[in-house]
Structure formats: C-alpha cells, structure tokens
Amino acid sequence: MYVRHLQVADFRSWEQADLAFEPGVSVLVGRNGQGKTNLVEALGYVATLGSHRVATDAPLIRHGSARAVVRAAVVNEGRELLVELEITAGKANRARINRGPVPRPRDVLGILRTVLFAPEDLALVRGDPGERRRFLDELLTSRSPRYAGVRGDYDRVLKQRGALLKSIRSVRSADLGTLDVWDGHLARLGAELLAGRLELAADIAPHVARSYAEVAPESRPARIAYRSSLGDAFPGTHDREPLEEALLAELQRVRGQEIERGVCLVGPHRDDLDLVLGDLPTKGYASHGESWSFALALRLGGYQMLRAEGAEPVLVLDDVFAELDRGRRRQLAQVAAAAEQVLITAAVAEDVPEELDGARFEVRHGEVHRA
C-alpha cells in the first residue's frame, strides 16, 4: 500500500498543497512552523478520521475558511482509489470515493492504513488511560473498519446513559426501567468493543515485546496486558456473550454507586493497557529513554502486526529522529527501510539516517517543492 498523490485545500496552515509520492522513502524537510506536520496529519485523517494532535475537527480548518478538503490517491495491490474528505465547521463532514459520494465518512476507513509515530506518542506511556484506549481503538479500526461504528454507537449510548444517571440523581426519581434498557445497550456494545480490544491486545503483545527488545536491547523485557474495569468479574475469555453477561451483572452491582455519582463506572471507557518493564509498571519507574522506547515499540508493534496480517500500512515518522539517540535511530531506520512506503518529516535533513535515502521535499513559506 502506498499514497501516490496528496492534495489539501484550506487544511491547517495550507491554502493549497499538491504532492506526488512514490513507493519507498519520502522526506519532508522544513523548519518548525512551516507546515510539514500538517501534511502528514492530513494523511492520518484519511486513515483514521481523526488527528494525532487535536481531539476535534475545528482546528483542522484554515483560519477564515468554511471548510477543509483532503484528497489522497491510494494504491493497494495495483488498484488505485481516490479518497476525498470535506471537513466543515459545525456541520457533518462529507466523503467521496472515486468522485462518488458515500453515505458516511467512515465508509472510507480501511482504504488507507497508516502507522504514525510522533513526539506526542510519549503520552502513550506517561499520559492517562485515554491515550492508550485511543491507541487500541485506532489500531482496531485500522485492522477492522467496522469497529468505528461499534465505538461510535458505544459512545452515544454511554453519553445517553450518563445523562440519565445524572437526571435520576438530581430529581431523585428512580427511572429504573429506562436505566435497564440502557444497561442492555451498554453491555451489548461494550462486550463487542471489549472482545475486539482483548483479541488485539493478545495479538499485538509479542510484536511489542520483540520491537522493544530491538530498540532497547540493554533494557528489561517489555510486556503489555489489557486491564478491564470488570476486575475480578472478568470472565477470562474473549468471547462476546460471557463478556456481555459479566458487564450486565457488574452494572447491576454498582448501580447505587453510579446513581450517587452520576457517572458510568463500568465498561471499556474505564479500561487501560498496562505497560510493564521487568516486574514494574513503566509509569513512575521507566526512565525517559525507556519511555521513548516503549512508545516506539507500541507503534512498531502495531505496524509489524498489520504487516504480518497482509495489510502493510504506510509508515509515517513525524519529526521523531531528533528525539532519539543513535541506537534507537538505527533500529527505527532498519524497520522503516523495509516498508513499502515511509513518509518522514524533519527540521533538518541531517536528522534523517543515511539508510533512509529517498525523495526530498522542501517545505517553507507555505509552499512545498521536490528537491
């Protein structure tokens, strides 16, 4: 899989940009603030319908513009598809495939797969559990696009159920029949999302451990483990039906606490991914270098898992070589050199290892040119 062409209009700082890529290595070089990260962010948006830098779409639209447009021509096994996304402030976004409109933007998911490593990824190790849940869900959707719908439906049910809990608490009226209905929806969708995450965590774990050993051979062994909010009630299986039953039972058990606090206390939205070095959690015990290595191992583990399953993604390295020491640069370069396509951004060309020689693009003053 590779991106043959990228075009953006009124996206972030770009009024217009047009780039032609080839398989192999492409490096976008430019000083900070010139817009090179905005270009790879646009590709990430095509792949995930989200940004690795902001939580909402509004900042993606250039100041003073009503909408942003991103177009990407993606080639996969000799077949080319043109994906077009229109991002509109305050309105529903629109999508097209080969110039034809599709019912929902999420219908484009799966056409382009990317794995992006950026300085923000340190939050995967040092940030709150939401960062790690997002990592899992983006990878899960890349692996199986239908989970975008599952996650969207789960979030809507979670919001509605939370509003009902607050209403019950504030007016002291026990609308328990309606709450039972929402419990059923939350358990059903939560079990489906949880089953997907559990399978993913099990499949990616050996790739993460191997990737960490490669980028930090002098460090302790790394492992990951999924931690469910079910706690001792977790049925010990990836099967959806037992998970649904366990979620429903746990919702009943904590109902009084939820009504008292007005929040949903059980479900995938409360889960986490434990990151462990040796016998100790990374948070609070890992050094800065070990934290960087673990963040890199998570991304590379996802990349290697997708490759092993026959869905090789585009590897995007956003200004990361400047953050890594010589050994980690070398290990990352070896992985990147084997990718069908790797897109790299760097403030100076010297930050990019010699092994990753390829096409160069100069980004400055709102323009991008092939060097």
ChimeraX attribute file (.defattr): number of C-alpha atoms within 10 A of each C-alpha:
attribute: neighborCount
match mode: 1-to-1
recipient: residues
	/A:1	22
	/A:2	26
	/A:3	25
	/A:4	18
	/A:5	16
	/A:6	21
	/A:7	19
	/A:8	23
	/A:9	20
	/A:10	21
	/A:11	26
	/A:12	21
	/A:13	19
	/A:14	21
	/A:15	16
	/A:16	14
	/A:17	17
	/A:18	14
	/A:19	16
	/A:20	12
	/A:21	17
	/A:22	15
	/A:23	18
	/A:24	19
	/A:25	22
	/A:26	21
	/A:27	24
	/A:28	27
	/A:29	26
	/A:30	21
	/A:31	15
	/A:32	14
	/A:33	14
	/A:34	19
	/A:35	22
	/A:36	29
	/A:37	21
	/A:38	20
	/A:39	23
	/A:40	21
	/A:41	22
	/A:42	24
	/A:43	26
	/A:44	21
	/A:45	20
	/A:46	27
	/A:47	26
	/A:48	23
	/A:49	18
	/A:50	18
	/A:51	20
	/A:52	16
	/A:53	14
	/A:54	10
	/A:55	9
	/A:56	9
	/A:57	17
	/A:58	17
	/A:59	15
	/A:60	26
	/A:61	23
	/A:62	17
	/A:63	15
	/A:64	7
	/A:65	14
	/A:66	13
	/A:67	20
	/A:68	23
	/A:69	21
	/A:70	22
	/A:71	22
	/A:72	24
	/A:73	21
	/A:74	20
	/A:75	18
	/A:76	15
	/A:77	7
	/A:78	7
	/A:79	8
	/A:80	16
	/A:81	17
	/A:82	20
	/A:83	24
	/A:84	24
	/A:85	23
	/A:86	19
	/A:87	24
	/A:88	18
	/A:89	16
	/A:90	10
	/A:91	8
	/A:92	10
	/A:93	16
	/A:94	17
	/A:95	23
	/A:96	19
	/A:97	19
	/A:98	12
	/A:99	11
	/A:100	10
	/A:101	14
	/A:102	14
	/A:103	9
	/A:104	12
	/A:105	20
	/A:106	18
	/A:107	16
	/A:108	21
	/A:109	21
	/A:110	18
	/A:111	20
	/A:112	27
	/A:113	27
	/A:114	25
	/A:115	23
	/A:116	25
	/A:117	21
	/A:118	20
	/A:119	16
	/A:120	13
	/A:121	24
	/A:122	18
	/A:123	16
	/A:124	24
	/A:125	26
	/A:126	18
	/A:127	13
	/A:128	12
	/A:129	18
	/A:130	16
	/A:131	17
	/A:132	22
	/A:133	20
	/A:134	13
	/A:135	18
	/A:136	22
	/A:137	19
	/A:138	20
	/A:139	25
	/A:140	21
	/A:141	21
	/A:142	25
	/A:143	19
	/A:144	13
	/A:145	19
	/A:146	15
	/A:147	20
	/A:148	21
	/A:149	13
	/A:150	15
	/A:151	18
	/A:152	12
	/A:153	15
	/A:154	24
	/A:155	16
	/A:156	12
	/A:157	19
	/A:158	22
	/A:159	13
	/A:160	13
	/A:161	23
	/A:162	20
	/A:163	15
	/A:164	20
	/A:165	23
	/A:166	17
	/A:167	16
	/A:168	18
	/A:169	16
	/A:170	12
	/A:171	8
	/A:172	11
	/A:173	9
	/A:174	13
	/A:175	12
	/A:176	14
	/A:177	9
	/A:178	11
	/A:179	17
	/A:180	15
	/A:181	11
	/A:182	18
	/A:183	21
	/A:184	16
	/A:185	19
	/A:186	28
	/A:187	28
	/A:188	20
	/A:189	23
	/A:190	28
	/A:191	26
	/A:192	22
	/A:193	22
	/A:194	24
	/A:195	21
	/A:196	20
	/A:197	22
	/A:198	18
	/A:199	15
	/A:200	19
	/A:201	19
	/A:202	14
	/A:203	14
	/A:204	21
	/A:205	20
	/A:206	16
	/A:207	22
	/A:208	27
	/A:209	19
	/A:210	19
	/A:211	26
	/A:212	26
	/A:213	18
	/A:214	17
	/A:215	22
	/A:216	21
	/A:217	13
	/A:218	8
	/A:219	15
	/A:220	15
	/A:221	15
	/A:222	26
	/A:223	20
	/A:224	19
	/A:225	14
	/A:226	18
	/A:227	15
	/A:228	19
	/A:229	17
	/A:230	20
	/A:231	11
	/A:232	8
	/A:233	13
	/A:234	15
	/A:235	15
	/A:236	9
	/A:237	12
	/A:238	17
	/A:239	16
	/A:240	19
	/A:241	15
	/A:242	16
	/A:243	24
	/A:244	23
	/A:245	16
	/A:246	18
	/A:247	27
	/A:248	22
	/A:249	16
	/A:250	20
	/A:251	23
	/A:252	13
	/A:253	11
	/A:254	13
	/A:255	21
	/A:256	11
	/A:257	13
	/A:258	19
	/A:259	20
	/A:260	14
	/A:261	13
	/A:262	20
	/A:263	18
	/A:264	21
	/A:265	18
	/A:266	22
	/A:267	23
	/A:268	25
	/A:269	19
	/A:270	15
	/A:271	19
	/A:272	19
	/A:273	21
	/A:274	16
	/A:275	22
	/A:276	19
	/A:277	21
	/A:278	12
	/A:279	10
	/A:280	13
	/A:281	16
	/A:282	19
	/A:283	16
	/A:284	9
	/A:285	12
	/A:286	18
	/A:287	11
	/A:288	11
	/A:289	15
	/A:290	20
	/A:291	22
	/A:292	23
	/A:293	24
	/A:294	31
	/A:295	25
	/A:296	28
	/A:297	24
	/A:298	27
	/A:299	23
	/A:300	26
	/A:301	24
	/A:302	29
	/A:303	26
	/A:304	22
	/A:305	22
	/A:306	20
	/A:307	13
	/A:308	11
	/A:309	9
	/A:310	9
	/A:311	18
	/A:312	22
	/A:313	25
	/A:314	26
	/A:315	24
	/A:316	23
	/A:317	22
	/A:318	22
	/A:319	22
	/A:320	21
	/A:321	24
	/A:322	15
	/A:323	14
	/A:324	16
	/A:325	10
	/A:326	12
	/A:327	13
	/A:328	20
	/A:329	18
	/A:330	17
	/A:331	14
	/A:332	22
	/A:333	17
	/A:334	14
	/A:335	15
	/A:336	23
	/A:337	15
	/A:338	12
	/A:339	20
	/A:340	16
	/A:341	24
	/A:342	27
	/A:343	24
	/A:344	26
	/A:345	28
	/A:346	22
	/A:347	19
	/A:348	14
	/A:349	15
	/A:350	11
	/A:351	17
	/A:352	21
	/A:353	15
	/A:354	11
	/A:355	12
	/A:356	18
	/A:357	13
	/A:358	15
	/A:359	16
	/A:360	17
	/A:361	18
	/A:362	17
	/A:363	22
	/A:364	16
	/A:365	10
	/A:366	14
	/A:367	15
	/A:368	20
	/A:369	13
	/A:370	14
	/A:371	11
